[in-house]
Amino acid sequence: MESLYRKYRPLTFESVVGQQHIVSTLKHAVAEGRLSHAYLFCGPRGTGKTTMARILAKSLLCEGSEAARATGASGCMPDGTCPECEAIAAGTHPDVYELDAASRTGVDNVREEIINSVSFAPVRGAYKVYIIDEVHMLTTAAFNALLKTLEEPPSHVVFVLCTTDPQKILETILSRCQRFDFHRISNEDIVGRLRFICEQEGFAFDEEALEIVARHARGGMRDALSTLEQLSVFGDGSVHVDDARSLLGEVASTVLSEFACKIAVRDTVGLFGLVRVQADEGNDLMELTHDLVAHVRDVYTAAIAGPKTELFDGTPEEVAALVEEARLFEGADRLARALTVLDDAALEMRNASDPRLVLEIALTRLARPETDLTLEALAERLARLEAQLAVGVPSGPMDAAQLAAAAGPH
């Protein structure tokens, strides 16, 4: 059985999702014959860099490409169905060379597969296209060997360099390429594509399950399709929200709201109880912490910007709930500190022998700043004292009962 991400890999410009700024530019370049001899495709994994490189190769070698360009109708190229396009999709076209620089990094590989063959004329088409994936993995010697070819390539050659880390590529290489930055695909676009695939495959699905998959894909369509396939197998042809939460460690938004509210009112005991429930249910506490960081970020945004729905992915009702949560905190500064503490905890949990303890300590620091001697915590305590003085709490010495009443719940 063919995997979903291979089966539904875009074959034409029109089927690409979420990268319209690149699609539009490349289509115009092909239509007008204004091609660069070298392109650099940058972006996170799973956002379509190699797929776009193959589609560009198809648009140059498609059987109808020359006639279409002559008549000004090349906007519909490639058609994705001719023998040339099918050979490129299958990786068997003699004029399209794909080099995986992650496994073939040396100068000898570059000389053998590129430099020694670049001057030969195309076998079947008007162009030869070299696609180098993970190009940042090439050695310095390999880059230098490639540089001369990039400087003065034959007119029939087009290079497409793909990378997730353009900072590692030599400036001399970057300056000779036309650069395109691939964006993380929006959750809305990913959900739309997942919905389409479920309908095509006959999968029963919960809309919320698709939203969970999209969030965890973090802008990568390939990761989203791999997760969807795993869920469909697990659910015997169905994609259910409970299965998605179980597989991905997703925490319900209501639970995250509970955590945020208890942090806001400084309910340490309640926070420990929530952590215990999550641990007893077998949920991944590191994933919980990541989800909590994302949720508190939304609350922080609500505290700064108010109910401006264009800044959020949720419904107007969900945005209104975030605004209400933000009001429970004394201000945006406290939320900013919460984000810092939770993010530090998420990093520390990776190598901790007891991730639960790390999370509990972080929550204690947020609920009881008097236990934390950092400057941020001291600033929060001063802000609380100023707020108490503003509402008439005595500023002079107080006995133990008055101190307890002024401090509020911990």
TIPABA-675631 format. One record per atom (N, C-alpha, C): x, y, z; residue in three letters. Coordinates in steps of 0.2 Angstrom, whole numbers, plus 5000, padded with zeros to 4 digits. Layout:
<nodes>
XYZALA
...
</nodes>
This chain:
<nodes>
500449945000MET
500050005000MET
500450065000MET
500350114995GLU
500750174995GLU
500550225001GLU
501050255004SER
500950295009SER
500550355007SER
500150385011LEU
499750445010LEU
500150505007LEU
500750515010TYR
501150575008TYR
501450565001TYR
501550504999ARG
501750494992ARG
501150494988ARG
500650464990LYS
500050464985LYS
499750524984LYS
499750574989TYR
499450644988TYR
500050694987TYR
500650674985ARG
501150724984ARG
500850774978ARG
500950834978PRO
500650874973PRO
501050864966PRO
500750864961LEU
501050844954LEU
501050904950LEU
500650954951THR
500651014947THR
500651074952THR
500851134949PHE
500851194953PHE
500151214956PHE
499551194953GLU
498951204955GLU
498751164962GLU
499151104963SER
498951064968SER
499351074974SER
499851124974VAL
500251144980VAL
499851184985VAL
499951164991VAL
499551204996VAL
500051245001VAL
499851305002GLY
500151355006GLY
500751385004GLY
500951384998GLN
501551414995GLN
501451454989GLN
500851494989GLN
500651524983GLN
501151584981GLN
501451614985HIS
501951664983HIS
502551634979HIS
502751574980ILE
503251544976ILE
502951514970ILE
502351484970VAL
502051454964VAL
501951514959VAL
501651564961SER
501551624956SER
502151644953SER
502751654957THR
503351674954THR
503651634949THR
503651564951LEU
503951514946LEU
503451504940LEU
502851514941LYS
502451504935LYS
502551564930LYS
502651624932HIS
502751674928HIS
503451674925HIS
503951644929ALA
504651634926ALA
504651584920ALA
504251534921VAL
504251484916VAL
503851514910VAL
503251544911ALA
502851574905ALA
503251624901ALA
503651664905GLU
504051714901GLU
504751694899GLU
504951634901GLY
505651614899GLY
506151654902GLY
505951674908ARG
506451714912ARG
506751664918ARG
507051614916LEU
507251564921LEU
507951584924LEU
508051574930SER
508751574933SER
509051514932SER
509751514932HIS
510151454931HIS
510151414938HIS
510051444944ALA
510051414950ALA
509551444955ALA
509251394958TYR
508751414963TYR
508851384970TYR
508751424975LEU
508851394982LEU
508151394986LEU
507951334987PHE
507251334991PHE
507451314998PHE
507251365003CYS
507351365010CYS
506751355014CYS
506751315019GLY
506151315023GLY
506151255028GLY
505651255033PRO
505651195037PRO
505451125033PRO
505651075036ARG
505551005033ARG
504750995032ARG
504650965027GLY
503950945025GLY
503451005023GLY
503851055020THR
503451115018THR
503451115010THR
503751065007GLY
503651054999GLY
504251074995GLY
504851084998LYS
505351104994LYS
505551064988LYS
505650994990THR
505850944985THR
505250934980THR
504650934982THR
504050934978THR
504050984973THR
504151054975MET
504151104971MET
504751104966MET
505351074968ALA
505851064963ALA
505651024957ALA
505350964959ARG
505150924954ARG
504550954949ARG
504150994952ILE
503651024948ILE
503951074943ILE
504451104946LEU
504851154941LEU
505151114936LEU
505451054937ALA
505751014932ALA
505250994927ALA
504650974930LYS
504050954925LYS
503851014920LYS
503851074923SER
503651124919SER
504151144914SER
504751124914LEU
505251134909LEU
505251074904LEU
505051014906LEU
505150954902LEU
504550924900LEU
503950954902CYS
503250924900CYS
503250924893CYS
502950874890GLU
502850864883GLU
502550934879GLU
502050964883GLY
501751024880GLY
502051084882GLY
502651084885SER
502951144888SER
503151194882SER
503551174877GLU
503751214872GLU
503251244868GLU
502751204866ALA
502151234863ALA
501751284867ALA
501651264873ALA
501251314878ALA
501651374879ALA
502351374880ARG
502651434880ARG
502651484874ARG
502651444868ALA
502651484862ALA
501951524861ALA
501451494864THR
500751524863THR
500551564869THR
501051564874GLY
500851604880GLY
500351564885GLY
500251504884ALA
499851464888ALA
500151424893ALA
500751434895SER
501151394899SER
500951394907SER
500551444908GLY
500251444915GLY
499951374917GLY
499751334913CYS
499451274914CYS
499951214914CYS
500551234913MET
501051184913MET
501351174920MET
501551114922PRO
501551044919PRO
500851014919PRO
500650974915ASP
500050934915ASP
500050884920ASP
500650854922GLY
500750804927GLY
500550734925GLY
500350724918THR
500050664916THR
500450634910THR
500850674907CYS
501250654901CYS
501850604903CYS
502050564898PRO
502650524900PRO
503250554904PRO
503350624901GLU
503950654904GLU
503850674912GLU
503250694913CYS
503050714920CYS
502950654924CYS
502750594922GLU
502650534925GLU
503350504927GLU
503850514922ALA
504550494923ALA
504850534929ALA
504750594929ILE
505050644934ILE
504750624941ILE
504050614941ALA
503750594948ALA
504050524950ALA
504250484945ALA
504450414947ALA
505250414949ALA
505550474947GLY
506250474948GLY
506650434943GLY
506350434937THR
506750394932THR
506950434926THR
506750494926HIS
506950534920HIS
507650544919HIS
507950534913PRO
508650544912PRO
508950614912PRO
508550664912ASP
508750734912ASP
508650764919ASP
508350734924VAL
508250754930VAL
508650714935VAL
509150744938TYR
509650714943TYR
509450734950TYR
509350694954GLU
509250704961GLU
509750684966GLU
510150724969LEU
510650704974LEU
510550724981LEU
510550674985ASP
510450684992ASP
511050694996ASP
511150764997ALA
511850785000ALA
511950765007ALA
511350735010ALA
511450715017ALA
511850655017ALA
511850615012SER
512150545012SER
512750545007SER
512750595002ARG
513350604998ARG
513650674998ARG
514050685003THR
514250745005THR
514950765002THR
515350724999GLY
516050734997GLY
516150764990GLY
516750794989VAL
516850824983VAL
516850774977VAL
517050714979ASP
517050654973ASP
516350644971ASP
515850644975ASN
515150634973ASN
514950694969ASN
515050754971VAL
514950814966VAL
515250804960VAL
515850794959ARG
516150784953ARG
515850724949ARG
515750674952GLU
515450614948GLU
514750624946GLU
514350654950GLU
513650654948GLU
513450724945GLU
513850774945ILE
513650844943ILE
514150864938ILE
514750884940ILE
515250914936ILE
515450884930ILE
515550814930ASN
515750774924ASN
515150764919ASN
514550784921SER
513950764916SER
513650834914SER
513750884918VAL
513350944917VAL
513450974909VAL
514050964906SER
514150994900SER
513750954894SER
513550894895PHE
513250854890PHE
512550874889PHE
512350874883ALA
511650894881ALA
511150854884ALA
510550874885PRO
509950834888PRO
509850774883PRO
509550724886VAL
509450664882VAL
508750674879VAL
508250694882ARG
507550694880ARG
507250764879ARG
507450814883GLY
507050874883GLY
507550934882GLY
507350994883ALA
507651054882ALA
508151074888ALA
508051044894TYR
508451064900TYR
508650994903TYR
509151014907LYS
509450964912LYS
509350994919LYS
508950964924VAL
508850994930VAL
509250954936VAL
509550984940TYR
509950954945TYR
509650974952TYR
509350924956ILE
509050944962ILE
509450914967ILE
509750954972ILE
510150934977ILE
509850954984ILE
509650894987ASP
509250904993ASP
509750904999ASP
509550945004GLU
509950955010GLU
510650975008GLU
510651025004VAL
511251045001VAL
511751075006VAL
511551095012HIS
511951125017HIS
512451075020HIS
512251005019MET
512650955021MET
513350945017MET
513350975011LEU
513950965007LEU
514550995011LEU
515150965010THR
515750985013THR
516051045010THR
516451085013THR
516751145010THR
517051135003THR
517451075003ALA
517751064996ALA
517251044991ALA
516651014993ALA
516150994988ALA
515851064986ALA
515751114990PHE
515451174988PHE
515851214984PHE
516551214985ASN
516951244981ASN
517051214974ASN
516951144973ALA
516951114967ALA
516351134963ALA
515751144967LEU
515151154963LEU
515151234961LEU
515451274965LEU
515451344964LEU
515651364956LEU
516151334953LYS
516351354947LYS
515751334942LYS
515451284943THR
514851264938THR
514251304939THR
514151334945LEU
513651374947LEU
513751444944LEU
514351464943GLU
514551524940GLU
514451534933GLU
514651484929GLU
514551484922GLU
514251414920GLU
513651404921PRO
513351334919PRO
513151344912PRO
513051284908PRO
512751284902PRO
512051314902PRO
511851334896SER
511151364896SER
510651314897SER
510751254896HIS
510251204896HIS
510151174903HIS
510551204908VAL
510551174915VAL
510251214920VAL
509851184924VAL
509551224930VAL
509651184936VAL
509951224941PHE
510051194948PHE
509551214952PHE
509251164957VAL
508851184962VAL
509151154968VAL
509351194973LEU
509651174979LEU
509151184985LEU
509051134988CYS
508551124994CYS
508851125001CYS
508651165005THR
508951155012THR
508451185018THR
508551155023THR
508251175029THR
508651225034THR
509251235031ASP
509751275035ASP
510151315031ASP
509951365028PRO
510351405023PRO
510951445026PRO
510951455033GLN
511451485036GLN
512151445035GLN
512051385034LYS
512651345033LYS
512951345026LYS
512651375021ILE
512851375014ILE
513351435013ILE
513851425009LEU
514351475008LEU
514051535005LEU
514251595007GLU
513951655004GLU
514051654996GLU
514651634994THR
514751634987THR
514251584983THR
513951534986ILE
513451494983ILE
512751534983ILE
512651564989LEU
512051604990LEU
511951654985LEU
512451694984SER
512451754979SER
512351734972SER
512351664970ARG
512251644963ARG
511551614962ARG
511151614968CYS
510551574967CYS
509951624968CYS
509451614965GLN
508751654967GLN
508451614972GLN
508351654978ARG
508151614984ARG
507351624985ARG
507051564987PHE
506351564989PHE
506351534996PHE
505951565000ASP
505851545007ASP
505151515008ASP
505151455009PHE
504551415010PHE
504251425017PHE
503651445018HIS
503351455024HIS
503051395028HIS
502951395034ARG
502551345037ARG
501851345035ARG
501551295033ILE
500851295031ILE
500451305036ILE
499951345035SER
499451365040SER
499051305042SER
498751305049ASN
498351255051ASN
497751245047ASN
497451305045GLU
496851295041GLU
496951265034GLU
497551275031ASP
497651245025ASP
497851165026ASP
498151155031ILE
498251085032ILE
497651045034ILE
497151075038VAL
496551045039VAL
496151035033VAL
496151085029GLY
495851075022GLY
496051015018GLY
496751015018ARG
497050955014ARG
496850885017ARG
496950885024LEU
496750825027LEU
496050805026LEU
495550855026ARG
494850835025ARG
494750805018ARG
495050835013PHE
495050815006PHE
495250745006PHE
495850725009ILE
496150655008ILE
495650605012ILE
495450625017CYS
494950585021CYS
494350565017CYS
494050615013GLU
493550605009GLU
493650565003GLU
494250575000GLN
494550534995GLN
494650454997GLN
494850445003GLU
495050385005GLU
494450345008GLU
493950385010GLY
493350355013GLY
493450345020GLY
493850385023PHE
493950385031PHE
493350425034PHE
493050395039ALA
492650435044ALA
493150475048ALA
492950535050PHE
493350585054PHE
493050635058PHE
493350645063ASP
493150705068ASP
493550765066ASP
493150825065GLU
493450885063GLU
494050905068GLU
493850895074GLU
494350915080GLU
494950875079GLU
494950805077ALA
495450765076ALA
495950795071ALA
495650815065LEU
496050845060LEU
496450905063LEU
496050945067GLU
496351005070GLU
496950995074GLU
496950935078ILE
497450915082ILE
498050895078ILE
497950855073VAL
498450835069VAL
498850895066VAL
498450945063ALA
498751005060ALA
499151045065ALA
498951045071ARG
499351085076ARG
499951045078ARG
499950985078HIS
500550945080HIS
501050945074HIS
500850955068ALA
501250955062ALA
501651015062ALA
501451065065ARG
501851125066ARG
502051155059ARG
501551155054GLY
501751185048GLY
501951135043GLY
502051075044GLY
502351025039GLY
501850975037GLY
501650985030MET
501150945027MET
501350865028MET
501950855026ARG
502150785026ARG
502050745033ARG
502250785039ASP
502150755045ASP
501350745047ASP
500950795044ALA
500250795045ALA
499950725042ALA
500250715036LEU
499950655032LEU
500150595035LEU
500750595037SER
501050535041SER
500650515047SER
500450565051THR
500050555057THR
499350535055THR
499050565050LEU
498450545048LEU
498350475046LEU
498850455042GLU
498950385040GLU
498950335046GLU
499350355051GLN
499450315057GLN
498750315061GLN
498450365061LEU
497750365065LEU
497250325061LEU
497250325054SER
496750295050SER
496850215051SER
497450195052VAL
497650125053VAL
497450105060VAL
497550145065PHE
497350135072PHE
496650125073PHE
496250175069GLY
495550175070GLY
495150135065GLY
495550095061ASP
495250045056ASP
494850085051ASP
495150135048GLY
494750175043GLY
494450235046GLY
494450255052SER
494150305055SER
494650355059SER
494550415059VAL
495050465062VAL
494650495068VAL
494750475074HIS
494350495080HIS
494750545084HIS
494450595087VAL
494750645092VAL
495150605098VAL
494850555101ASP
495150525106ASP
495750485104ASP
495750455099ASP
496350425096ASP
496950475095ASP
496750535092ALA
497250585091ALA
497550605097ALA
497150625102ARG
497450645108ARG
497850595112ARG
497650525111SER
498050475114SER
498650465111SER
498650465104LEU
499250455100LEU
499750515101LEU
499550575101LEU
499950635100LEU
500050665107LEU
499750635112GLY
499850665119GLY
499450735120GLY
498950745115GLU
498650815115GLU
498250815122GLU
498250875125VAL
497950895131VAL
497350935129VAL
496750915131ALA
496150955130ALA
496151025132ALA
495851075128SER
495951145129SER
495651165136SER
495151125138THR
494851145145THR
495351125150THR
495751075149VAL
496251065155VAL
496851115155VAL
497051135149LEU
497551195148LEU
497251255152LEU
496651265151SER
496251325154SER
496251325161SER
496151255164GLU
496151245171GLU
496851265174GLU
497451245170PHE
498051255172PHE
498251335173PHE
498051365167ALA
498151435167ALA
497751475173ALA
497151455174CYS
496751485179CYS
497051475186CYS
497251415187LYS
497551405194LYS
498251435195LYS
498551445189ILE
499251485190ILE
499051555191ILE
498451585188ALA
498251655189ALA
498051665196ALA
497751615199VAL
497451635206VAL
497951605211VAL
498551575209ARG
499051555214ARG
498851495218ARG
498451445215ASP
498251385218ASP
498751325217ASP
499251325221THR
499751275220THR
499551205221THR
499151195226VAL
498851125228VAL
498451105222VAL
498051145219GLY
497651135213GLY
498051115207GLY
498651145206LEU
499051135201LEU
499351065201LEU
499551055207PHE
499850985209PHE
499350925207PHE
498750945209GLY
498250895208GLY
498150885200GLY
498150935196LEU
498050935189LEU
498650895186LEU
499250905189VAL
499850865186VAL
499750795188VAL
499550775194ARG
499450705196ARG
498950675191ARG
498350705190VAL
497850675185VAL
498150665178VAL
498550705176GLN
498850695169GLN
499350635169GLN
499750635175ALA
500250575176ALA
499850515176ALA
499350515180ASP
498950445181ASP
498650425175ASP
498450465171GLU
498150455164GLU
498650425159GLU
499350435161GLY
499850415157GLY
500050465151GLY
499850525152ASN
499950575147ASN
500650595147ASN
500950615142ASP
501650645141ASP
501750715145ASP
502050715150LEU
502150785154LEU
502550835150LEU
502950805146MET
503350855142MET
502950885136MET
502450845133GLU
502050865128GLU
501550915131GLU
501350895138LEU
500850945141LEU
501151005142LEU
501851015144THR
502151075145THR
502151115139THR
502351085133HIS
502351115127HIS
501651145125HIS
501151105126ASP
500451135125ASP
500251185129ASP
500551185136LEU
500351235141LEU
500751305139LEU
501351295136VAL
501651355134VAL
501251385128VAL
501051345123ALA
500651375118ALA
500051405120ALA
499751375125HIS
499051405128HIS
499251475131HIS
499751475135VAL
499851535139VAL
500151595134VAL
500451575129ARG
500651625124ARG
499951655121ARG
499451615120ASP
498851645117ASP
498551685122ASP
498551665129VAL
498251715134VAL
498651775134VAL
499351775134TYR
499751835134TYR
499551875128TYR
499451845122THR
499251885116THR
498651925117THR
498151885121ALA
497451915122ALA
497551975127ALA
498051965132ALA
498152015137ALA
498452085133ALA
498852075128ILE
499152125125ILE
498652155120ILE
498352115116ALA
497952145110ALA
497252145111ALA
496952105116GLY
496252105117GLY
495952055112GLY
495352055111PRO
494952005107PRO
495052025099PRO
495652025096LYS
495752035089LYS
495751965086LYS
495251945083THR
495251875081THR
495751855076THR
495951905072GLU
496451885067GLU
497151865069GLU
497251875076LEU
497851855079LEU
497851785082LEU
497251745081PHE
497151685084PHE
496851635079PHE
496951575080ASP
496751515076ASP
496051495078ASP
495851515084GLY
495151485087GLY
494551525084GLY
494051505087THR
493351535085THR
493251595090THR
492851645088PRO
492751705092PRO
492551685100PRO
492251625101GLU
492051605108GLU
492751585111GLU
493151555108GLU
493751535111GLU
494251595112GLU
494251645108VAL
494551705109VAL
494351745115VAL
493651745116ALA
493351775121ALA
493551745128ALA
493651675128ALA
493851645134ALA
494551655136ALA
494951665131LEU
495651685132LEU
495751755135LEU
495351795133VAL
495251865135VAL
495051865143VAL
494651825145GLU
494351815151GLU
494951785156GLU
495351735153GLU
495851705157GLU
496451765158GLU
496551805153ALA
497051855154ALA
496851905159ALA
496251915160ARG
496051965166ARG
496151935173ARG
496251865173LEU
496351845180LEU
497151855182LEU
497551865177PHE
498251885179PHE
498251955180PHE
498751975184GLU
498852045186GLU
499052095180GLU
499352065175GLY
499552105169GLY
499952055164GLY
500152085159ALA
500552045154ALA
501252025156ALA
501552065161ASP
502152055163ASP
502251985167ASP
501651975170ARG
501651905174ARG
501551855169ARG
501151865164LEU
501151805159LEU
501751795155LEU
502151855154ALA
502851845150ALA
503251805155ALA
503251815161ARG
503651775166ARG
503451705166ARG
502851695166ALA
502551625165ALA
502851585159ALA
502851625153LEU
503051595147LEU
503851575148LEU
504151615151THR
504951605152THR
505051545156THR
504651545162VAL
504751485167VAL
504551415163VAL
503951415160LEU
503751355157LEU
504151335151LEU
504451385147ASP
504851365142ASP
505551335144ASP
505751365150ASP
506451335153ASP
506251265155ASP
505651255158ALA
505551185161ALA
505451135155ALA
505151155150ALA
505151115144ALA
505851085142ALA
506351135141LEU
506951115139LEU
507351075144LEU
507251085151GLU
507551055156GLU
507250975157GLU
506650975155MET
506350905155MET
506550855150MET
506950875145ARG
507150835140ARG
507650785143ARG
508050815148ASN
508650765150ASN
508550755158ASN
507950775160ALA
507850765168ALA
507650685169ALA
507850665175SER
507650595177SER
506950595179SER
506750655182ASP
506050655184ASP
505650715181ASP
505450715175PRO
505050765172PRO
504550795176PRO
504150755180ARG
503650775184ARG
503850825189ARG
504450815192LEU
504650855197LEU
504850925194LEU
505150925188VAL
505350985185VAL
504751035184VAL
504150995181LEU
503551035180LEU
503251065186LEU
503251025192GLU
502951045198GLU
503351105201GLU
504051105200ILE
504451155203ILE
504251215199ILE
504251215192ALA
504051275188ALA
503351305190ALA
502851255191LEU
502251285193LEU
502251315200LEU
502651285204THR
502651315211THR
502951385211THR
503551395206ARG
503851465205ARG
503351515203ARG
502851485198LEU
502351535196LEU
501851555201LEU
501651505205ALA
501051515209ALA
501251545216ALA
501951535218ARG
502151565224ARG
502851605222ARG
502851665220PRO
503451695218PRO
503951705224PRO
503651705230GLU
504051715236GLU
504551655237GLU
504451605233THR
504951545234THR
505451545228THR
505451605224ASP
505851605219ASP
506251675219ASP
506951665219LEU
507351725221LEU
507651755214LEU
507351745209THR
507551775203THR
507251855203THR
507551895199LEU
507351965198LEU
506651975196LEU
506451925191GLU
505751935189GLU
505251915194GLU
505451865198ALA
504951845204ALA
504951905209ALA
505551935210LEU
505551985215LEU
505152045212LEU
505152065206ALA
504752115203ALA
504052095203ALA
503852035203GLU
503152015203GLU
502852025210GLU
503352005215ARG
503152015222ARG
503052095224ARG
503452135221LEU
503352205222LEU
502752235219LEU
502552205213ALA
501952225210ALA
501352205214ALA
501352145217ARG
500852125221ARG
500752175227ARG
501352195230LEU
501252235236LEU
500952305234LEU
501252325228GLU
500952395226GLU
500152395225GLU
499952335222ALA
499252325221ALA
498852325227ALA
499152285233GLN
498852285239GLN
498752355242GLN
499352395242LEU
499352455245LEU
498752505241LEU
498752495235ALA
498252535231ALA
497552525233ALA
497352465236VAL
496652445238VAL
496652455246VAL
497152485249GLY
497052495256GLY
497252445261GLY
497652395259VAL
497952355263VAL
498552395267VAL
498552385274PRO
499052425278PRO
499752415276PRO
500152465276SER
500852465274SER
501252445280SER
500952455286GLY
501352445292GLY
501452375294GLY
501752355299PRO
501852295302PRO
501252255303PRO
501152195301MET
500552155302MET
500652095305MET
500152065309ASP
500252005312ASP
500251945307ASP
500251885310ALA
500251825305ALA
499651815302ALA
499051825305ALA
498451825302ALA
498351875297ALA
498551935298GLN
498451985293GLN
498951975287GLN
499551945288LEU
499951925282LEU
499651875278LEU
499351825282ALA
499051765278ALA
498451795274ALA
498051835277ALA
497451865273ALA
497751905267ALA
498251945268ALA
498451995262ALA
498751955257ALA
499151895259ALA
499451855254ALA
499051825249ALA
498451805251GLY
497951765247GLY
498151695247GLY
497751655243PRO
497851585242PRO
498551565239PRO
498851515241HIS
499451495237HIS
499351425234HIS
</nodes>
